[in-house]
């Protein structure tokens, strides 16, 4: 609700489902997003269960957060960061305040989100119910299969976001850019296709556009800038991405984003349509699995011969 007042002309809402009580909170969040004026609802399906994030475990990162001596020592060495934290307070799940007791603190919000299995429980039936309730543009974030993109289109979704949740959720997922061309080929121009995961430079943006994306989403790059320099850091990242994209467009002769789609692309790691074949129908690199944590049928491919979930660095472009 607060964000809608700040940027009403570009306000999207990314929905993490909470499946308890037949998605009571999920559908209430949809209602609130509509009332707040969100122009786009993006339903997240690329985090069906919490991943075993070894790096987070090694660094002591958890929800709810546990303050360790190492963390305290690191914070004391950064007085400017501590001062900013004192002014703004600890980050917390503000959208969950309506579902916790009055006066609840951060730890209670964190516990609620963890216990509610945030992000899980989305099936095609759930997505159809969301479509019935949501009157504006609807995206499905976390699609890695052309068949799933076609099914989302059949349900009346306006677009898909090809995403593996930044390559930090499931190590065996293919890189988003490797399945992007197949997803675009499956749906053509009938729906919007965005790409997310691993966008860290303007050149990454150009590669995604050249491989079929209409646009990209970026999160990690902005979070790094925000963590380092606050709002100035996020603005710096935005300026850097724009400048790098302009330079990349000029070097390739694409000149503008529309021209990027006409570039010649050599993408050795791109998945072909036959790579998504079901077991028993021929050679396949897939192990089908449920991506809903609840008996649903949203599926994702699994790479079993050397996975790199980061952007495909070997994607080459020329005019």
Secondary structure, DSSP 4 states (H G I P E B T S, - for coil): -HHHHH-GGG-EEEEPP--HHHHHHHHHHHHHHHHHT-SEEEEE-S-SS----HHHHHTT--SS----HHHHHHHHT-HHHHHHHHHH-----GGGGGGS-TT--HHHHHHHHHHTTTT----HHHHHHHHHH--SEEEEEEE--HHHHHHHHHTT-SEEEE--GGGTS-TTSPPHHHHHHHHHHHHTTSSEEEE-S---SHHHHHHHHHTT-SEE---HHHHHHHHHHTHHHHHHHHHHHHHHHHHHHHHHT--SHHHHTTSEEE-TTPPPGGGGPPTTSS-------BSSSSS---B-----SS---S--TT-EEE-
